[in-house]
Amino acid sequence: MYERRKQPLLSRARFTKRVIRHFTLALLVLAIGLEIGVLGYHWLGELNWIDSLLNASMILGGMGPVDNLHSSAAKILLPVMLYFPG
């Protein structure tokens, strides 16, 4: 996928295409993680959609949860979500 040390560098167009492809893949992975977190907090944590989005965003950002979780399933979701950004 990447050129070796002795190979010539990519052209600017091919390098730009590679950067865009990697950026798109990173956004996709982040969106999937956020979606899992929002759905998990909504269904397992019994939070409304906005609070679910806030909690999932804060965890993916590395800040930690905002609301207290009361169900055991939601408390299991929290450490799973904490492994994603770390």
ABEGO torsion letter per residue (X at the ends): XBBBAABBBBBAAAAAAAAAAAAAAAAAAAAAAAAAAAAAAAAAAGBBAAAAAAAAAAAAAGAEBABBBABAAAAAAAAAAAAAAX
